[in-house]
Amino acid sequence: MLAAAVAGLAVIGGGFYAVATQFMRPGAVVALDEIESATDAASASADLPSGGEMTLHWSESLGQAVMTAEDLPDLADDEQYEMWFVRAEGPVSAGLVDHDGAHPTALIDVEMQEGDIFAVTVEKTGGSESGAPTSDPLVVIETS
């Protein structure tokens, strides 16, 4: 009887852990899983000057995009990567990258439009104060 109770608690605890782990996953990771499961999933990549690679993943039907990178170089303490969609009317900030390791994943803050060019620049921590890139792009990715 005691063994059955312990086994039952283990099953309940394991189920709780699985559910709790799912809820604690970062939004960018959840969105990337959804994008990769979408029937219209698309991606495009570009090499980084450091030898790594940056990839933009998106799904038009979901209206979501996520950036992933491998071997993204560390920045100075007062710098941060900022993502942009470059459009005919000019660049639109797509959010900041929380760079907490060599393989960051970032959820794009704005909906992608057909023909957008994705770019990433190095800006002051908190992003460009002017609303426009202040440095040359580290990487440029064509999406069409």
N, C-alpha and C positions, 0 to 999 in steps of 0.2 A: 504494500500500500504506500509506504513512504517512497519507494523507488518510482512508483507511478506519479506521485505528487511532484517529486523533483523533476521527472521527465516532462510533466505538464508545464511546470514553471519555466523550464529551459526552452520549450517551444514558444511559450508566450513571450518570454524575454527576447528570444531571437526574432520573433515577428515584430516586436516593438522596436528593436534595434534597426531592422530593415526599413521600417516606416520612418523612423526618426532620421536615419541616414539620408533617405530620399529627400526629406524636407530641408535638410541642412546643406544640400548641394548648392553651389553658387549658381546664380541665375544664368550666367553665361554658359555653364556646362549643361544645364537643363535645356536652354535654347539650342545649343549645338546638337544635342541628342534629337530634339524635335526637328531641326533643319535636316539633319542627316536621314531622318525617317520619312521626310516629305517626298512626294512623287516628283516634285520639281526642284529638288535639291541641286545646287550648283556651287562651284568653288573655283577660285583662281589664285595662283601663287606667284610670288616674286622672291628672288634671292636678296638677302640682306648683305650689306657691305662686310659684315662680320663673318660671313660664311654660312649663316643660318638661313631660315626661310620664313616668310610670313604668308599666311593664307587667309583669304576672305571666304567665308561660307555663307550662303544665303538661300532663302526660299521666298519667291514672290508671293505664293499663296498664303504663307504665314506672315509675311511682312516683317521678317526678322533677318538679321545678319549678325555674324559673330566673327571676330578676328582671332586667329591663333598664331603663335610664333614659336620658332625653335631657335635657341641661342640668341635671343634678343639682348644686345649689350646693356650693361648697367649704365645708369646715368648719374650725374652729380646729384647731391641731395636737394638742390634747388631746381631740378629739371624733371620733366615728365613727358611721356609720349602722348601726343594728341592725334586722334584720327579725324579724317576729313573726307567728305564726298565733294569732289570737284565737279561743278555743273556749269552750264553755259553762263549763268548769272553770277558765278563765283563760288568760292569754297564755302561749305557748310560744316561746322564742327559736328563730328559724329561721336564725340565723347573722349574721355581720357582712359589711358591704360594704367591699371594698378599693377605695377611691375614688381611682383614679389618673388621672382624667380626667372630662370632662363626660358621658361615655356608658358608665358601668360596667355590667358584666354579672356577676351573682352567682348561684352555685349554692346552692339552699336545702338546709340541713343535715338537715332532718327531713322525713318523709313527710307530705304534705298529706292532710287528712281532708275528707270531704264536709261542706260547710257552713262550712269555715274562712273567716275574714276575715283578709286579709293587711294588715299595717300596718308602717310603718317609722318609727322614732324616732331622735332624736339622743341618743347616750349618750357616756360617757367612753370614751376609747380602750381597747379590749379588751372593751367591752360592759358591760351593766348588772351591777353586782356583786350586786344583790339577786335577780337572776333574773326581774325584772319591769320593765316600762318605767318610766323616771323622767321622761319628758317626754311632752307631747301628741304624737300621731302627726303626722308630716309629710304622710303620705298613708295612705288607707285604701282597700283594693280588695275588693269583694265577689266571691266566687268561685262563687256558686250563683245 
